Amino acid sequence: TLDELEDTINYNDNGITFDLKMQGFVNGKLVSSDNVKNMTWSFSQIIERASYGVELYPGDIIGSGTCATGCFLELNSSNKSDTWLKVGDKVSLEIDKLGTLNNTIILNK
């Protein structure tokens, strides 16, 4: 809840952002790291834009995009590599105070 994140709140021209470290791992290897406070748009701005012409309901999921170097397209472009997720890879996404999301890449036929 918001009160549990109170000590991480940053107020800026875009509204509220949060000082929360984010990290992405593939098979235990750190591949991405950033901070939520570096988001270009605040969550209020994202929700405002997402609501144009539609009605939002509690429980709707709104994606905010990736953090800096948060996708392999960006990573491959900046590192001049050719690394992509493959079947069996274990992906972990962590955000301070919020937790960890773990997934394994599978082949869906």
Stockholm file with secondary structure:
# STOCKHOLM 1.0

chainA/1-109         TLDELEDTINYNDNGITFDLKMQGFVNGKLVSSDNVKNMTWSFSQIIERASYGVELYPGDIIGSGTCATGCFLELNSSNKSDTWLKVGDKVSLEIDKLGTLNNTIILNK
#=GR chainA/1-109 SS CGGGGGGGEEEETTEEEECCEEEEEETTEEEEEEEGGGCSSCHHHHHHHHTTTSCCCTTCCCCCCCCTTCSHHHHHHHHTCCCCCCTTCEEEEEETTTEEEEEECCCCC
#=GC SS_cons         CGGGGGGGEEEETTEEEECCEEEEEETTEEEEEEEGGGCSSCHHHHHHHHTTTSCCCTTCCCCCCCCTTCSHHHHHHHHTCCCCCCTTCEEEEEETTTEEEEEECCCCC
//
